[in-house]
Amino acid sequence: MTLKLENGKATFENTYFAQVKTGTYTVSDNTITVNYTYEKGFDEGADKDYERKTNETETYAIQDEKSIIQQSSGYTFNKE
């Protein structure tokens, strides 16, 4: 899984599930709030690709200058 934050735009990529979500983010103190507005991926149950608009908010905690933690799952993203 990869989370890219650049110039107010966020991209989350999960290669295991062939999923990409994009949106915007804001930073306040040590919290990053991402509002995902678009998602594409592969639906194994339907055996087809999908694209859809979404309205999903995720929050992340900045652990240090090189890593952030997804608050809903505890997964840590490390800066490349």
Backbone atoms as SQL, in Angstrom:
CREATE TABLE atoms (id INTEGER PRIMARY KEY, chain TEXT, resi INTEGER, resn TEXT, atom TEXT, x REAL, y REAL, z REAL);
INSERT INTO atoms VALUES
  (1, 'A', 1, 'MET', 'N', 0.843, -1.176, 0.000),
  (2, 'A', 1, 'MET', 'CA', 0.000, 0.000, 0.000),
  (3, 'A', 1, 'MET', 'C', 0.886, 1.236, 0.000),
  (4, 'A', 2, 'THR', 'N', 0.446, 2.229, -0.740),
  (5, 'A', 2, 'THR', 'CA', 1.185, 3.473, -0.849),
  (6, 'A', 2, 'THR', 'C', 0.228, 4.641, -0.694),
  (7, 'A', 3, 'LEU', 'N', 0.641, 5.649, 0.052),
  (8, 'A', 3, 'LEU', 'CA', -0.118, 6.887, 0.189),
  (9, 'A', 3, 'LEU', 'C', 0.784, 8.020, -0.252),
  (10, 'A', 4, 'LYS', 'N', 0.356, 8.747, -1.293),
  (11, 'A', 4, 'LYS', 'CA', 1.134, 9.874, -1.801),
  (12, 'A', 4, 'LYS', 'C', 0.374, 11.153, -1.514),
  (13, 'A', 5, 'LEU', 'N', 1.036, 12.099, -0.854),
  (14, 'A', 5, 'LEU', 'CA', 0.461, 13.404, -0.534),
  (15, 'A', 5, 'LEU', 'C', 1.328, 14.468, -1.184),
  (16, 'A', 6, 'GLU', 'N', 0.711, 15.251, -2.076),
  (17, 'A', 6, 'GLU', 'CA', 1.497, 16.246, -2.788),
  (18, 'A', 6, 'GLU', 'C', 0.613, 17.400, -3.238),
  (19, 'A', 7, 'ASN', 'N', 0.976, 18.604, -2.834),
  (20, 'A', 7, 'ASN', 'CA', 0.276, 19.825, -3.248),
  (21, 'A', 7, 'ASN', 'C', -1.230, 19.751, -3.021),
  (22, 'A', 8, 'GLY', 'N', -1.653, 19.229, -1.883),
  (23, 'A', 8, 'GLY', 'CA', -3.077, 19.179, -1.548),
  (24, 'A', 8, 'GLY', 'C', -3.838, 18.010, -2.148),
  (25, 'A', 9, 'LYS', 'N', -3.160, 17.180, -2.945),
  (26, 'A', 9, 'LYS', 'CA', -3.806, 16.018, -3.568),
  (27, 'A', 9, 'LYS', 'C', -3.279, 14.730, -2.951),
  (28, 'A', 10, 'ALA', 'N', -4.189, 13.789, -2.709),
  (29, 'A', 10, 'ALA', 'CA', -3.837, 12.515, -2.104),
  (30, 'A', 10, 'ALA', 'C', -4.143, 11.378, -3.071),
  (31, 'A', 11, 'THR', 'N', -3.246, 10.386, -3.105),
  (32, 'A', 11, 'THR', 'CA', -3.454, 9.173, -3.891),
  (33, 'A', 11, 'THR', 'C', -3.107, 7.979, -3.022),
  (34, 'A', 12, 'PHE', 'N', -4.067, 7.091, -2.850),
  (35, 'A', 12, 'PHE', 'CA', -3.874, 5.852, -2.100),
  (36, 'A', 12, 'PHE', 'C', -3.897, 4.699, -3.094),
  (37, 'A', 13, 'GLU', 'N', -2.868, 3.853, -3.059),
  (38, 'A', 13, 'GLU', 'CA', -2.806, 2.715, -3.971),
  (39, 'A', 13, 'GLU', 'C', -2.595, 1.436, -3.177),
  (40, 'A', 14, 'ASN', 'N', -3.476, 0.472, -3.414),
  (41, 'A', 14, 'ASN', 'CA', -3.363, -0.850, -2.813),
  (42, 'A', 14, 'ASN', 'C', -3.203, -1.845, -3.963),
  (43, 'A', 15, 'THR', 'N', -1.964, -2.234, -4.230),
  (44, 'A', 15, 'THR', 'CA', -1.698, -3.100, -5.379),
  (45, 'A', 15, 'THR', 'C', -2.252, -4.508, -5.183),
  (46, 'A', 16, 'TYR', 'N', -2.383, -4.963, -3.942),
  (47, 'A', 16, 'TYR', 'CA', -2.920, -6.303, -3.686),
  (48, 'A', 16, 'TYR', 'C', -4.358, -6.413, -4.185),
  (49, 'A', 17, 'PHE', 'N', -5.148, -5.364, -3.959),
  (50, 'A', 17, 'PHE', 'CA', -6.545, -5.355, -4.401),
  (51, 'A', 17, 'PHE', 'C', -6.750, -4.572, -5.696),
  (52, 'A', 18, 'ALA', 'N', -5.671, -4.154, -6.348),
  (53, 'A', 18, 'ALA', 'CA', -5.738, -3.375, -7.592),
  (54, 'A', 18, 'ALA', 'C', -6.666, -2.183, -7.422),
  (55, 'A', 19, 'GLN', 'N', -6.463, -1.433, -6.340),
  (56, 'A', 19, 'GLN', 'CA', -7.345, -0.320, -5.988),
  (57, 'A', 19, 'GLN', 'C', -6.554, 0.981, -5.919),
  (58, 'A', 20, 'VAL', 'N', -7.146, 2.049, -6.463),
  (59, 'A', 20, 'VAL', 'CA', -6.579, 3.385, -6.371),
  (60, 'A', 20, 'VAL', 'C', -7.692, 4.339, -5.968),
  (61, 'A', 21, 'LYS', 'N', -7.414, 5.161, -4.936),
  (62, 'A', 21, 'LYS', 'CA', -8.355, 6.195, -4.513),
  (63, 'A', 21, 'LYS', 'C', -7.643, 7.533, -4.568),
  (64, 'A', 22, 'THR', 'N', -8.350, 8.573, -5.025),
  (65, 'A', 22, 'THR', 'CA', -7.760, 9.900, -5.083),
  (66, 'A', 22, 'THR', 'C', -8.686, 10.909, -4.425),
  (67, 'A', 23, 'GLY', 'N', -8.105, 12.011, -3.982),
  (68, 'A', 23, 'GLY', 'CA', -8.876, 13.067, -3.352),
  (69, 'A', 23, 'GLY', 'C', -7.967, 14.192, -2.915),
  (70, 'A', 24, 'THR', 'N', -8.380, 14.898, -1.887),
  (71, 'A', 24, 'THR', 'CA', -7.625, 16.027, -1.368),
  (72, 'A', 24, 'THR', 'C', -7.340, 15.805, 0.113),
  (73, 'A', 25, 'TYR', 'N', -6.346, 16.555, 0.631),
  (74, 'A', 25, 'TYR', 'CA', -6.016, 16.407, 2.044),
  (75, 'A', 25, 'TYR', 'C', -5.725, 17.758, 2.679),
  (76, 'A', 26, 'THR', 'N', -5.873, 17.790, 4.005),
  (77, 'A', 26, 'THR', 'CA', -5.493, 18.948, 4.806),
  (78, 'A', 26, 'THR', 'C', -4.674, 18.443, 5.991),
  (79, 'A', 27, 'VAL', 'N', -3.848, 19.337, 6.535),
  (80, 'A', 27, 'VAL', 'CA', -3.018, 19.002, 7.683),
  (81, 'A', 27, 'VAL', 'C', -3.317, 19.992, 8.798),
  (82, 'A', 28, 'SER', 'N', -3.539, 19.454, 10.008),
  (83, 'A', 28, 'SER', 'CA', -3.747, 20.279, 11.191),
  (84, 'A', 28, 'SER', 'C', -2.998, 19.634, 12.343),
  (85, 'A', 29, 'ASP', 'N', -2.039, 20.346, 12.893),
  (86, 'A', 29, 'ASP', 'CA', -1.167, 19.808, 13.940),
  (87, 'A', 29, 'ASP', 'C', -0.524, 18.514, 13.446),
  (88, 'A', 30, 'ASN', 'N', -0.775, 17.393, 14.109),
  (89, 'A', 30, 'ASN', 'CA', -0.174, 16.131, 13.666),
  (90, 'A', 30, 'ASN', 'C', -1.196, 15.206, 13.012),
  (91, 'A', 31, 'THR', 'N', -2.295, 15.775, 12.506),
  (92, 'A', 31, 'THR', 'CA', -3.341, 14.984, 11.865),
  (93, 'A', 31, 'THR', 'C', -3.491, 15.367, 10.398),
  (94, 'A', 32, 'ILE', 'N', -3.544, 14.354, 9.544),
  (95, 'A', 32, 'ILE', 'CA', -3.807, 14.544, 8.120),
  (96, 'A', 32, 'ILE', 'C', -5.206, 13.989, 7.864),
  (97, 'A', 33, 'THR', 'N', -6.068, 14.807, 7.266),
  (98, 'A', 33, 'THR', 'CA', -7.422, 14.376, 6.921),
  (99, 'A', 33, 'THR', 'C', -7.524, 14.317, 5.407),
  (100, 'A', 34, 'VAL', 'N', -7.882, 13.136, 4.899),
  (101, 'A', 34, 'VAL', 'CA', -8.004, 12.942, 3.447),
  (102, 'A', 34, 'VAL', 'C', -9.464, 12.697, 3.106),
  (103, 'A', 35, 'ASN', 'N', -9.960, 13.440, 2.113),
  (104, 'A', 35, 'ASN', 'CA', -11.305, 13.215, 1.593),
  (105, 'A', 35, 'ASN', 'C', -11.153, 12.604, 0.201),
  (106, 'A', 36, 'TYR', 'N', -11.400, 11.287, 0.125),
  (107, 'A', 36, 'TYR', 'CA', -11.312, 10.587, -1.151),
  (108, 'A', 36, 'TYR', 'C', -12.603, 10.805, -1.935),
  (109, 'A', 37, 'THR', 'N', -12.460, 11.170, -3.225),
  (110, 'A', 37, 'THR', 'CA', -13.628, 11.477, -4.056),
  (111, 'A', 37, 'THR', 'C', -13.754, 10.577, -5.283),
  (112, 'A', 38, 'TYR', 'N', -12.741, 9.749, -5.530),
  (113, 'A', 38, 'TYR', 'CA', -12.747, 8.880, -6.719),
  (114, 'A', 38, 'TYR', 'C', -12.050, 7.574, -6.370),
  (115, 'A', 39, 'GLU', 'N', -12.568, 6.474, -6.894),
  (116, 'A', 39, 'GLU', 'CA', -11.978, 5.164, -6.653),
  (117, 'A', 39, 'GLU', 'C', -12.087, 4.306, -7.908),
  (118, 'A', 40, 'LYS', 'N', -11.031, 3.560, -8.183),
  (119, 'A', 40, 'LYS', 'CA', -11.087, 2.567, -9.258),
  (120, 'A', 40, 'LYS', 'C', -10.368, 1.321, -8.778),
  (121, 'A', 41, 'GLY', 'N', -10.772, 0.183, -9.333),
  (122, 'A', 41, 'GLY', 'CA', -10.159, -1.062, -8.914),
  (123, 'A', 41, 'GLY', 'C', -10.741, -2.233, -9.664),
  (124, 'A', 42, 'PHE', 'N', -10.586, -3.413, -9.068),
  (125, 'A', 42, 'PHE', 'CA', -11.081, -4.640, -9.671),
  (126, 'A', 42, 'PHE', 'C', -11.974, -5.343, -8.660),
  (127, 'A', 43, 'ASP', 'N', -13.180, -5.666, -9.079),
  (128, 'A', 43, 'ASP', 'CA', -14.147, -6.377, -8.240),
  (129, 'A', 43, 'ASP', 'C', -14.039, -7.866, -8.558),
  (130, 'A', 44, 'GLU', 'N', -13.427, -8.623, -7.645),
  (131, 'A', 44, 'GLU', 'CA', -13.228, -10.055, -7.890),
  (132, 'A', 44, 'GLU', 'C', -14.549, -10.806, -7.974),
  (133, 'A', 45, 'GLY', 'N', -15.525, -10.423, -7.164),
  (134, 'A', 45, 'GLY', 'CA', -16.825, -11.091, -7.178),
  (135, 'A', 45, 'GLY', 'C', -17.533, -10.958, -8.508),
  (136, 'A', 46, 'ALA', 'N', -17.452, -9.767, -9.094),
  (137, 'A', 46, 'ALA', 'CA', -18.086, -9.523, -10.391),
  (138, 'A', 46, 'ALA', 'C', -17.129, -9.792, -11.549),
  (139, 'A', 47, 'ASP', 'N', -15.848, -10.007, -11.231),
  (140, 'A', 47, 'ASP', 'CA', -14.808, -10.264, -12.225),
  (141, 'A', 47, 'ASP', 'C', -14.729, -9.156, -13.275),
  (142, 'A', 48, 'LYS', 'N', -14.724, -7.895, -12.785),
  (143, 'A', 48, 'LYS', 'CA', -14.605, -6.766, -13.712),
  (144, 'A', 48, 'LYS', 'C', -14.022, -5.552, -13.011),
  (145, 'A', 49, 'ASP', 'N', -13.465, -4.656, -13.818),
  (146, 'A', 49, 'ASP', 'CA', -12.952, -3.388, -13.315),
  (147, 'A', 49, 'ASP', 'C', -14.116, -2.471, -12.966),
  (148, 'A', 50, 'TYR', 'N', -13.871, -1.540, -12.055),
  (149, 'A', 50, 'TYR', 'CA', -14.896, -0.550, -11.718),
  (150, 'A', 50, 'TYR', 'C', -14.251, 0.817, -11.503),
  (151, 'A', 51, 'GLU', 'N', -15.033, 1.845, -11.700),
  (152, 'A', 51, 'GLU', 'CA', -14.673, 3.226, -11.399),
  (153, 'A', 51, 'GLU', 'C', -15.906, 3.867, -10.794),
  (154, 'A', 52, 'ARG', 'N', -15.705, 4.668, -9.734),
  (155, 'A', 52, 'ARG', 'CA', -16.859, 5.318, -9.124),
  (156, 'A', 52, 'ARG', 'C', -16.432, 6.542, -8.327),
  (157, 'A', 53, 'LYS', 'N', -17.375, 7.464, -8.211),
  (158, 'A', 53, 'LYS', 'CA', -17.193, 8.596, -7.309),
  (159, 'A', 53, 'LYS', 'C', -17.464, 8.090, -5.903),
  (160, 'A', 54, 'THR', 'N', -16.739, 8.635, -4.951),
  (161, 'A', 54, 'THR', 'CA', -16.922, 8.236, -3.566),
  (162, 'A', 54, 'THR', 'C', -16.815, 9.465, -2.681),
  (163, 'A', 55, 'ASN', 'N', -17.246, 9.359, -1.468),
  (164, 'A', 55, 'ASN', 'CA', -17.098, 10.421, -0.480),
  (165, 'A', 55, 'ASN', 'C', -16.661, 9.755, 0.812),
  (166, 'A', 56, 'GLU', 'N', -15.369, 9.528, 0.921),
  (167, 'A', 56, 'GLU', 'CA', -14.808, 8.776, 2.040),
  (168, 'A', 56, 'GLU', 'C', -13.735, 9.614, 2.720),
  (169, 'A', 57, 'THR', 'N', -13.807, 9.717, 4.031),
  (170, 'A', 57, 'THR', 'CA', -12.821, 10.484, 4.781),
  (171, 'A', 57, 'THR', 'C', -11.996, 9.550, 5.643),
  (172, 'A', 58, 'GLU', 'N', -10.684, 9.698, 5.572),
  (173, 'A', 58, 'GLU', 'CA', -9.747, 8.933, 6.396),
  (174, 'A', 58, 'GLU', 'C', -8.868, 9.919, 7.151),
  (175, 'A', 59, 'THR', 'N', -8.496, 9.572, 8.367),
  (176, 'A', 59, 'THR', 'CA', -7.565, 10.394, 9.128),
  (177, 'A', 59, 'THR', 'C', -6.292, 9.607, 9.405),
  (178, 'A', 60, 'TYR', 'N', -5.207, 10.330, 9.424),
  (179, 'A', 60, 'TYR', 'CA', -3.883, 9.756, 9.634),
  (180, 'A', 60, 'TYR', 'C', -3.163, 10.600, 10.685),
  (181, 'A', 61, 'ALA', 'N', -2.372, 9.953, 11.515),
  (182, 'A', 61, 'ALA', 'CA', -1.578, 10.649, 12.524),
  (183, 'A', 61, 'ALA', 'C', -0.125, 10.685, 12.067),
  (184, 'A', 62, 'ILE', 'N', 0.484, 11.854, 12.169),
  (185, 'A', 62, 'ILE', 'CA', 1.897, 11.977, 11.824),
  (186, 'A', 62, 'ILE', 'C', 2.699, 11.466, 13.013),
  (187, 'A', 63, 'GLN', 'N', 3.446, 10.382, 12.796),
  (188, 'A', 63, 'GLN', 'CA', 4.228, 9.773, 13.870),
  (189, 'A', 63, 'GLN', 'C', 5.564, 10.493, 14.020),
  (190, 'A', 64, 'ASP', 'N', 6.224, 10.741, 12.922),
  (191, 'A', 64, 'ASP', 'CA', 7.462, 11.499, 12.881),
  (192, 'A', 64, 'ASP', 'C', 7.616, 12.001, 11.450),
  (193, 'A', 65, 'GLU', 'N', 8.742, 12.597, 11.116),
  (194, 'A', 65, 'GLU', 'CA', 8.875, 13.194, 9.781),
  (195, 'A', 65, 'GLU', 'C', 8.912, 12.177, 8.664),
  (196, 'A', 66, 'LYS', 'N', 9.062, 10.888, 8.981),
  (197, 'A', 66, 'LYS', 'CA', 9.155, 9.872, 7.937),
  (198, 'A', 66, 'LYS', 'C', 7.982, 8.910, 7.898),
  (199, 'A', 67, 'SER', 'N', 7.052, 8.969, 8.849),
  (200, 'A', 67, 'SER', 'CA', 5.956, 8.000, 8.824),
  (201, 'A', 67, 'SER', 'C', 4.665, 8.571, 9.392),
  (202, 'A', 68, 'ILE', 'N', 3.551, 8.079, 8.831),
  (203, 'A', 68, 'ILE', 'CA', 2.226, 8.426, 9.326),
  (204, 'A', 68, 'ILE', 'C', 1.444, 7.135, 9.535),
  (205, 'A', 69, 'ILE', 'N', 0.457, 7.198, 10.420),
  (206, 'A', 69, 'ILE', 'CA', -0.334, 6.017, 10.764),
  (207, 'A', 69, 'ILE', 'C', -1.781, 6.244, 10.363),
  (208, 'A', 70, 'GLN', 'N', -2.358, 5.291, 9.641),
  (209, 'A', 70, 'GLN', 'CA', -3.773, 5.339, 9.288),
  (210, 'A', 70, 'GLN', 'C', -4.561, 5.021, 10.552),
  (211, 'A', 71, 'GLN', 'N', -5.380, 5.954, 11.011),
  (212, 'A', 71, 'GLN', 'CA', -6.013, 5.792, 12.302),
  (213, 'A', 71, 'GLN', 'C', -7.066, 4.687, 12.326),
  (214, 'A', 72, 'SER', 'N', -7.709, 4.387, 11.198),
  (215, 'A', 72, 'SER', 'CA', -8.736, 3.361, 11.204),
  (216, 'A', 72, 'SER', 'C', -8.168, 1.943, 11.269),
  (217, 'A', 73, 'SER', 'N', -6.972, 1.738, 10.710),
  (218, 'A', 73, 'SER', 'CA', -6.410, 0.382, 10.669),
  (219, 'A', 73, 'SER', 'C', -5.115, 0.210, 11.440),
  (220, 'A', 74, 'GLY', 'N', -4.443, 1.316, 11.745),
  (221, 'A', 74, 'GLY', 'CA', -3.157, 1.229, 12.412),
  (222, 'A', 74, 'GLY', 'C', -2.008, 0.984, 11.469),
  (223, 'A', 75, 'TYR', 'N', -2.263, 0.909, 10.151),
  (224, 'A', 75, 'TYR', 'CA', -1.211, 0.676, 9.173),
  (225, 'A', 75, 'TYR', 'C', -0.282, 1.897, 9.108),
  (226, 'A', 76, 'THR', 'N', 1.018, 1.675, 9.053),
  (227, 'A', 76, 'THR', 'CA', 2.006, 2.754, 8.987),
  (228, 'A', 76, 'THR', 'C', 2.503, 2.927, 7.565),
  (229, 'A', 77, 'PHE', 'N', 2.474, 4.160, 7.073),
  (230, 'A', 77, 'PHE', 'CA', 3.031, 4.513, 5.769),
  (231, 'A', 77, 'PHE', 'C', 4.353, 5.215, 6.007),
  (232, 'A', 78, 'ASN', 'N', 5.411, 4.757, 5.363),
  (233, 'A', 78, 'ASN', 'CA', 6.728, 5.344, 5.507),
  (234, 'A', 78, 'ASN', 'C', 7.101, 6.148, 4.282),
  (235, 'A', 79, 'LYS', 'N', 7.704, 7.295, 4.513),
  (236, 'A', 79, 'LYS', 'CA', 8.133, 8.177, 3.422),
  (237, 'A', 79, 'LYS', 'C', 9.219, 7.490, 2.607),
  (238, 'A', 80, 'GLU', 'N', 9.070, 7.591, 1.301),
  (239, 'A', 80, 'GLU', 'CA', 10.070, 6.985, 0.401),
  (240, 'A', 80, 'GLU', 'C', 11.245, 7.894, 0.228);
